Amino acid sequence: MIYSFTLAQVSVWVGLGLILSHGWWLFDQRQSVQWIRAFPRNDALGGVLLAIATGWSAWLAGSINLMEYTRFRPLFILGVVGLGVTSWLYVREFIAVRSLGILFLLGGDVLLDAAFLRNDPARLLVVSYAYLIIVEGMVMVGAPYLLRDAIHWGLFSPVRGKCLLGLGFLFGLLLLALGLFVY
């Protein structure tokens, strides 16, 4: 196991993240919808997310057991940093979406690591969410324009947007309750 988080800790943090990110629209719907629509082409936020993803990936390359490839660890770290820099320089199209996809892939590992070797059936909510964000991350990295299209579809009517954001908010509440009272 790479991370030492418990399932309760991960569930609480992911629940709070979902509550904050999906609950923002409760207080300022107009500005939150405007920000969500502009997110896929937000280069500044994309740079910040890419720096976080690159740092996290470099930390992983520097800390995990590489077995017979341990002697190449500095090259792996340099390769990760090089990929981050060249992505920023040459793949600026939808860089925020691609960076968020990388963070989803890395975050899915944290969720699966926390649920590893747990027998309670309630862990399957976290595991299912982990696989959902892993698949979303792969799609975001490979076809980032699909997030733009999904945002347009989800926010096309105010009722649909409220329902989708409300479901995310409720799932965050469920994860928070599971983390505090069940796990």
Secondary structure, 3 states (H helix, E strand, C coil): CCCCCCHHHHHHHHHHHHHHHHHHHHHCHHHHHHHHHHHHHCHHHHHHHHHHHHHHHHHHHHHCCCHHHHHHHHHHHHHHHHHHHHHHHHCCCCHHHHHHHHHHHHHHHHHHHHHCCCCCCCHHHHHHHHHHHHHHHHHHHHCCHHHHHHHHHHCCCHHHHHHHHHHHHHHHHHHHHHHHHCC
